[in-house]
Amino acid sequence: MKRRRHARRIETVAAPVFPRYLFVSIDVTTQRWRAIQSTVGVVGLVRNDEALSPVPPQVIAALKQREDGQGFIQLSDKPRFAPGDQVRVVDGVFSDCLGMFEGSDQDRVSILLDLLGRKVRLVIDDLSVVSV
């Protein structure tokens, strides 16, 4: 699930973890895998030079362990910024203002803006800031 902003509304929508990737289980020594390349919609296979790049089974197992009842993978919410990082506001009254990231709490972040020679704390939606 991913939060997105559209028309001043924030909504949670399903989003792929690996967009445009399809994981297949094949034995490249016995199965004809080159036919996959002629499948409609397939752009190419992930390779390392000429050899196919297999995904280790423990990676697939770890992804399956994170699935919920509906098949969605639950990702951990790691902070996008570290305290002290410089950020830019991209939405609202303070759009294009630069600030320093202080911390976050669920869907909101706290930043320090330098306004009129003073540091002013601003708490805004986390989708309204990007790193510089």
Residue frames relative to the residue before (quaternion, step in Angstrom):
aa qw qx qy qz dx dy dz
M 1.0000 0.0000 0.0000 0.0000 0.00 0.00 0.00
K 0.0855 -0.7919 0.6046 -0.0035 3.52 -1.07 0.80
R 0.3471 -0.7112 0.5672 0.2281 3.54 -1.07 0.73
R 0.0159 0.7918 -0.6105 0.0116 3.54 -0.98 0.83
R 0.3299 -0.7227 0.5787 0.1840 3.50 -1.21 0.62
H 0.1238 0.7698 -0.6147 0.1192 3.50 -0.90 1.01
A 0.8497 -0.0316 -0.0199 0.5259 3.56 -0.83 1.04
R 0.6851 -0.5187 0.2588 0.4411 3.55 0.93 1.05
R 0.6063 0.4872 -0.3774 0.5027 3.58 1.20 0.48
I 0.2394 -0.7370 0.6114 0.1603 3.53 -1.15 0.61
E 0.0312 0.8027 -0.5933 0.0521 3.54 -0.78 1.03
T 0.3658 -0.7032 0.5650 0.2289 3.54 -1.20 0.55
V 0.0061 -0.8088 0.5853 -0.0576 3.54 -0.70 1.15
A 0.5489 -0.5768 0.4817 0.3661 3.54 -1.26 0.41
A 0.0227 0.7918 -0.6084 0.0478 3.57 -0.97 0.90
P 0.5030 -0.6617 0.4534 0.3218 3.59 -0.98 0.75
V 0.4698 -0.6507 0.5161 0.2992 3.55 -1.13 0.70
F 0.7731 0.1407 -0.0599 0.6155 3.57 1.06 -0.84
P 0.1926 -0.8177 0.5286 0.1215 3.63 0.18 1.20
R 0.8590 0.1336 -0.1399 0.4741 3.54 -1.10 0.90
Y 0.5900 0.5298 -0.3949 0.4639 3.61 1.19 0.44
L 0.0921 -0.7573 0.6447 0.0490 3.52 -1.17 0.73
F 0.2518 -0.7653 0.5759 0.1391 3.56 -0.79 1.03
V 0.0266 -0.7886 0.6143 -0.0061 3.58 -0.85 0.99
S 0.2904 -0.7350 0.5873 0.1746 3.52 -1.17 0.65
I 0.1842 0.7772 -0.5781 0.1669 3.57 -0.45 1.23
D 0.3554 -0.6672 0.6021 0.2568 3.51 -1.31 0.39
V 0.3102 -0.8059 0.4751 0.1693 3.58 -0.22 1.26
T 0.6229 0.5447 -0.3566 0.4338 3.60 1.17 -0.32
T 0.7957 0.2876 -0.1527 0.5107 3.61 1.06 -0.60
Q 0.7262 0.4113 -0.2485 0.4916 3.62 1.09 -0.51
R 0.4824 -0.6601 0.4994 0.2865 3.54 -1.19 0.66
W 0.0864 -0.8465 0.5252 0.0148 3.58 0.03 1.27
R 0.5537 0.6314 -0.4020 0.3648 3.61 1.15 -0.41
A 0.5585 0.6061 -0.3904 0.4102 3.61 1.19 -0.42
I 0.5397 0.6226 -0.4021 0.3992 3.59 1.18 -0.46
Q 0.6407 0.5599 -0.3245 0.4132 3.58 1.02 -0.79
S 0.7033 0.4389 -0.2752 0.4868 3.61 1.13 -0.51
T 0.4429 0.6839 -0.4592 0.3538 3.59 1.28 0.14
V 0.5387 -0.6313 0.4506 0.3289 3.57 -0.96 0.89
G 0.7923 0.2935 -0.2396 0.4783 3.57 -0.88 0.99
V 0.6086 0.5366 -0.3632 0.4580 3.59 1.21 -0.32
V 0.2690 -0.7704 0.5613 0.1381 3.55 -0.75 1.10
G 0.7574 -0.2667 0.2017 0.5608 3.57 0.95 -0.83
L 0.4628 -0.6460 0.5295 0.2969 3.50 -1.35 0.10
V 0.5034 -0.6328 0.4879 0.3289 3.56 -1.11 0.66
R 0.0073 0.8229 -0.5631 0.0756 3.54 -0.68 1.15
N 0.2291 -0.6844 0.6667 0.1859 3.46 -1.42 0.29
D 0.7563 -0.1512 0.0004 0.6365 3.54 0.05 1.40
E 0.8032 -0.2170 0.1680 0.5288 3.63 -0.56 -1.06
A 0.6330 0.5507 -0.3358 0.4280 3.60 1.16 -0.50
L 0.4983 -0.6285 0.5028 0.3223 3.57 -1.08 0.73
S 0.3363 -0.7359 0.5533 0.1979 3.58 -1.11 0.68
P 0.1995 -0.8026 0.5492 0.1198 3.58 -0.29 1.18
V 0.4021 -0.6615 0.5735 0.2679 3.53 -1.23 0.59
P 0.4687 -0.6849 0.4668 0.3055 3.62 -0.71 0.98
P 0.5750 -0.6276 0.4008 0.3388 3.61 -0.97 0.83
Q 0.6243 0.5457 -0.3536 0.4329 3.61 1.06 -0.62
V 0.5980 0.5413 -0.3668 0.4635 3.62 1.14 -0.51
I 0.6572 0.4928 -0.3056 0.4815 3.59 0.93 -0.89
A 0.6469 0.5166 -0.3200 0.4607 3.60 0.97 -0.86
A 0.6478 0.5147 -0.3206 0.4611 3.61 0.99 -0.81
L 0.6394 0.5094 -0.3261 0.4747 3.60 1.02 -0.74
K 0.6690 0.5015 -0.3039 0.4568 3.60 0.93 -0.86
Q 0.6178 0.5461 -0.3449 0.4485 3.60 1.10 -0.61
R 0.6876 0.4808 -0.2760 0.4688 3.59 1.14 -0.58
E 0.4796 0.6777 -0.4400 0.3421 3.62 1.24 -0.08
D 0.3044 -0.7139 0.5929 0.2147 3.53 -1.11 0.71
G 0.7775 -0.3696 0.2458 0.4456 3.59 -1.28 -0.13
Q 0.7054 0.4405 -0.2563 0.4926 3.59 1.17 -0.53
G 0.5856 -0.6013 0.3628 0.4047 3.59 1.28 0.01
F 0.5056 0.6309 -0.4365 0.3946 3.60 1.25 0.17
I 0.3714 -0.7149 0.5477 0.2256 3.56 -1.03 0.81
Q 0.2960 -0.7562 0.5634 0.1522 3.54 -0.81 1.07
L 0.1827 -0.7893 0.5809 0.0788 3.56 -0.60 1.16
S 0.4893 -0.6308 0.4999 0.3360 3.55 -1.14 0.55
D 0.4011 -0.7104 0.5291 0.2334 3.54 -1.11 0.74
K 0.0205 -0.7940 0.6068 -0.0314 3.55 0.01 1.30
P 0.5230 -0.6320 0.4490 0.3541 3.59 -0.98 0.69
R 0.4526 -0.6937 0.4924 0.2674 3.55 -1.02 0.82
F 0.7812 0.2382 -0.1117 0.5662 3.57 1.16 -0.58
A 0.3398 -0.6939 0.5904 0.2334 3.52 -1.27 0.47
P 0.6077 -0.5463 0.4036 0.4115 3.62 -1.08 0.55
G 0.7596 0.3321 -0.2759 0.4864 3.54 -0.89 1.02
D 0.5091 0.6410 -0.4268 0.3844 3.62 1.23 -0.24
Q 0.4058 -0.6864 0.5433 0.2628 3.54 -1.11 0.71
V 0.0495 -0.8006 0.5967 -0.0216 3.57 -0.89 1.01
R 0.2627 -0.7374 0.5993 0.1678 3.52 -1.32 0.38
V 0.3898 -0.6931 0.5582 0.2368 3.56 -0.98 0.89
V 0.1619 -0.8260 0.5369 0.0579 3.59 -0.79 1.01
D 0.7724 0.2819 -0.1451 0.5503 3.57 1.25 -0.08
G 0.7795 0.3762 -0.2575 0.4296 3.56 -1.15 0.59
V 0.8049 -0.3019 0.2243 0.4590 3.52 -1.37 -0.29
F 0.7490 0.3866 -0.2057 0.4971 3.58 1.01 -0.81
S 0.2149 0.8086 -0.5185 0.1762 3.59 1.20 0.47
D 0.8292 0.1854 -0.2074 0.4848 3.56 -1.03 0.98
C 0.4920 0.6237 -0.4553 0.4021 3.62 1.22 0.17
L 0.3277 -0.7254 0.5733 0.1941 3.56 -1.11 0.79
G 0.0290 0.8017 -0.5956 0.0424 3.54 -1.09 0.72
M 0.4390 -0.6583 0.5394 0.2880 3.52 -1.37 -0.02
F 0.4358 -0.7105 0.4972 0.2412 3.55 -0.83 1.06
E 0.2021 -0.7835 0.5795 0.0972 3.58 -0.94 0.95
G 0.7477 -0.2995 0.2500 0.5373 3.58 0.77 -1.00
S 0.2814 -0.7551 0.5659 0.1744 3.53 -1.31 0.08
D 0.0917 -0.7616 0.6402 0.0426 3.51 -1.31 0.49
Q 0.8139 -0.1725 0.0348 0.5538 3.57 -0.24 1.34
D 0.8419 -0.1647 0.1367 0.4953 3.61 -0.48 -1.15
R 0.6804 0.4553 -0.2800 0.5014 3.60 1.25 0.13
V 0.1936 -0.7668 0.6014 0.1134 3.54 -1.20 0.59
S 0.2977 -0.7208 0.5977 0.1862 3.51 -1.24 0.55
I 0.0263 0.7924 -0.6075 0.0482 3.56 -0.80 1.05
L 0.3495 -0.6981 0.5812 0.2296 3.53 -1.30 0.44
L 0.1345 -0.7791 0.6101 0.0516 3.56 -0.77 1.09
D 0.3275 -0.7100 0.5844 0.2170 3.56 -1.12 0.67
L 0.1019 0.8042 -0.5705 0.1322 3.57 -0.18 1.33
L 0.8499 -0.0501 -0.0124 0.5244 3.55 -0.76 1.10
G 0.7243 -0.4662 0.2404 0.4476 3.55 0.96 0.91
R 0.6801 0.4282 -0.2898 0.5197 3.61 1.25 0.17
K 0.4276 -0.6586 0.5512 0.2823 3.53 -1.20 0.57
V 0.0588 -0.7967 0.6011 -0.0196 3.55 -0.72 1.14
R 0.3341 -0.7366 0.5551 0.1940 3.58 -0.81 1.01
L 0.0561 -0.7828 0.6195 -0.0185 3.52 -0.94 1.03
V 0.1284 -0.7678 0.6243 0.0644 3.58 -0.89 0.97
I 0.1050 0.8074 -0.5644 0.1362 3.56 -0.52 1.23
D 0.7004 -0.4414 0.3595 0.4306 3.54 -1.35 0.14
D 0.5007 -0.6930 0.4223 0.3012 3.61 -0.86 0.87
L 0.6089 0.5393 -0.3669 0.4515 3.61 1.18 -0.27
S 0.6193 0.5710 -0.3313 0.4250 3.58 1.28 -0.21
V 0.7210 0.3646 -0.2515 0.5329 3.61 1.24 0.06
V 0.0937 -0.7617 0.6392 0.0494 3.52 -1.23 0.70
S 0.5343 -0.6112 0.4586 0.3615 3.56 -1.18 0.43
V 0.4317 -0.6993 0.5136 0.2466 3.54 -1.15 0.64
